[in-house]
Amino acid sequence: MDRGREPKTFNSDFGFNTPICEEDLDDEEQLPYHKFSQDTQKVSTFSVNLGRHDRLAAVLLGLLAVALLMVNVGLGVHYNSLTDTHLTLEDTQSISTEIKGLQDTYKTAVETMEKAMEKKDTEMNRQKQTQWEFDHQTDRGQDYQTQMDKITKEIAKLRPHIPLIGDGCKYCPAGWILMNSMCFYFPFSVSSGVKSWQKSREYCQLYGGDLAVIDSKDKENATVTYLLNQQDAIKSVYGFWFGLKYSNRDGAWNWLDGTGLAEGYWDSGEPNNANVEDCAYVQANENFFKAWRDNSCRTSMKWICEKTPANIL
């Protein structure tokens, strides 16, 4: 084949352009060979064309497989997510149930504690009241003991006079009391009134006695103690005249028989002889050593009479 000849192209049924020389076309002897070559070229071209289609299909199938794989993986992840979510909900329900149980237990414990606190408060109040009652009874016991001690002392003081007191009506007039082996009269009633020192003495003399002579510690103690025991009767009484008077001639305090005062039981600052206070009176003072005062003999006051008991051997 000359290179100067221009080849012609052949358009096959498969769309491939195969170069053919004109000499080959003009030469009839070469026609069978040409057909064989042509057929061979067609088969080769078809094979090439089919190989390209297979590769394209393989690529598409590969892409499809990748896509399916990705979808499968995504579905797996989604399933796992749903599974995890389902497990989490079950766990949440379990935890909620457990929390509810704990809340019920806590509520029961709180109620039990509140009941225990109420019981404790009740018991504390009961114990408090018991303590109060104990303190009250202790105070009462102390008061009773004090009263018993006082009564015991009074009984001891009065014991020597019990026989005379028991038989007082035999020895003293009605309204008089037997004390220190003598009969005494105390005008506590309002109706008896009040009198001056001289009028009081005259009243006592009218009944065979005289104003009381308190010339010993025992008589002083007994007289003042008796007055203290009559506080309700003498709460408005200022004092009681007795048989002691100041003598201007002697310049001393004398008893009714003229005997001078040896031991007095004057209150602090007494006698002060203010406003010519020449007569003595006694008051209900807890400290019987300070129970005397002086006052004007003209002052109206209560008085104490004294007389010798009758029929005492």
Secondary structure in CASP SS format (residue, H / E / C, confidence):
PFRMAT SS
TARGET T0000
AUTHOR 0000-0000-0000
METHOD secondary structure of the structure
MODEL  1
M C 1.00
D C 1.00
R C 1.00
G C 1.00
R C 1.00
E C 1.00
P C 1.00
K E 1.00
T E 1.00
F E 1.00
N E 1.00
S C 1.00
D C 1.00
F C 1.00
G C 1.00
F C 1.00
N E 1.00
T E 1.00
P E 1.00
I E 1.00
C C 1.00
E H 1.00
E H 1.00
D H 1.00
L H 1.00
D H 1.00
D C 1.00
E C 1.00
E C 1.00
Q C 1.00
L H 1.00
P H 1.00
Y H 1.00
H H 1.00
K H 1.00
F H 1.00
S H 1.00
Q H 1.00
D H 1.00
T H 1.00
Q H 1.00
K H 1.00
V H 1.00
S H 1.00
T H 1.00
F H 1.00
S H 1.00
V H 1.00
N H 1.00
L H 1.00
G H 1.00
R H 1.00
H H 1.00
D H 1.00
R H 1.00
L H 1.00
A H 1.00
A H 1.00
V H 1.00
L H 1.00
L H 1.00
G H 1.00
L H 1.00
L H 1.00
A H 1.00
V H 1.00
A H 1.00
L H 1.00
L H 1.00
M H 1.00
V H 1.00
N H 1.00
V H 1.00
G H 1.00
L H 1.00
G H 1.00
V H 1.00
H H 1.00
Y H 1.00
N H 1.00
S H 1.00
L H 1.00
T H 1.00
D H 1.00
T H 1.00
H H 1.00
L H 1.00
T H 1.00
L H 1.00
E H 1.00
D H 1.00
T H 1.00
Q H 1.00
S H 1.00
I H 1.00
S H 1.00
T H 1.00
E H 1.00
I H 1.00
K H 1.00
G H 1.00
L H 1.00
Q H 1.00
D H 1.00
T H 1.00
Y H 1.00
K H 1.00
T H 1.00
A H 1.00
V H 1.00
E H 1.00
T H 1.00
M H 1.00
E H 1.00
K H 1.00
A H 1.00
M H 1.00
E H 1.00
K H 1.00
K H 1.00
D H 1.00
T H 1.00
E H 1.00
M H 1.00
N H 1.00
R H 1.00
Q H 1.00
K H 1.00
Q H 1.00
T H 1.00
Q H 1.00
W H 1.00
E H 1.00
F H 1.00
D H 1.00
H H 1.00
Q H 1.00
T H 1.00
D H 1.00
R H 1.00
G H 1.00
Q H 1.00
D H 1.00
Y H 1.00
Q H 1.00
T H 1.00
Q H 1.00
M H 1.00
D H 1.00
K H 1.00
I H 1.00
T H 1.00
K H 1.00
E H 1.00
I H 1.00
A H 1.00
K H 1.00
L H 1.00
R H 1.00
P H 1.00
H H 1.00
I H 1.00
P H 1.00
L H 1.00
I H 1.00
G H 1.00
D C 1.00
G H 1.00
C H 1.00
K H 1.00
Y H 1.00
C C 1.00
P C 1.00
A C 1.00
G C 1.00
W C 1.00
I E 1.00
L E 1.00
M E 1.00
N C 1.00
S C 1.00
M E 1.00
C E 1.00
F E 1.00
Y E 1.00
F C 1.00
P C 1.00
F C 1.00
S C 1.00
V H 1.00
S H 1.00
S H 1.00
G C 1.00
V C 1.00
K E 1.00
S C 1.00
W H 1.00
Q H 1.00
K H 1.00
S H 1.00
R H 1.00
E H 1.00
Y H 1.00
C H 1.00
Q H 1.00
L H 1.00
Y C 1.00
G C 1.00
G C 1.00
D E 1.00
L E 1.00
A C 1.00
V C 1.00
I C 1.00
D C 1.00
S C 1.00
K H 1.00
D H 1.00
K H 1.00
E H 1.00
N H 1.00
A H 1.00
T H 1.00
V H 1.00
T H 1.00
Y H 1.00
L H 1.00
L H 1.00
N H 1.00
Q C 1.00
Q H 1.00
D H 1.00
A H 1.00
I H 1.00
K C 1.00
S C 1.00
V C 1.00
Y C 1.00
G C 1.00
F E 1.00
W E 1.00
F E 1.00
G E 1.00
L E 1.00
K E 1.00
Y E 1.00
S E 1.00
N C 1.00
R C 1.00
D C 1.00
G C 1.00
A E 1.00
W E 1.00
N E 1.00
W E 1.00
L C 1.00
D C 1.00
G C 1.00
T C 1.00
G E 1.00
L C 1.00
A C 1.00
E C 1.00
G C 1.00
Y C 1.00
W E 1.00
D C 1.00
S C 1.00
G C 1.00
E C 1.00
P C 1.00
N C 1.00
N C 1.00
A C 1.00
N C 1.00
V C 1.00
E C 1.00
D C 1.00
C E 1.00
A E 1.00
Y E 1.00
V E 1.00
Q C 1.00
A C 1.00
N C 1.00
E C 1.00
N C 1.00
F H 1.00
F H 1.00
K H 1.00
A C 1.00
W E 1.00
R E 1.00
D E 1.00
N E 1.00
S C 1.00
C C 1.00
R C 1.00
T C 1.00
S C 1.00
M E 1.00
K E 1.00
W E 1.00
I C 1.00
C E 1.00
E E 1.00
K E 1.00
T C 1.00
P C 1.00
A C 1.00
N C 1.00
I C 1.00
L C 1.00
END
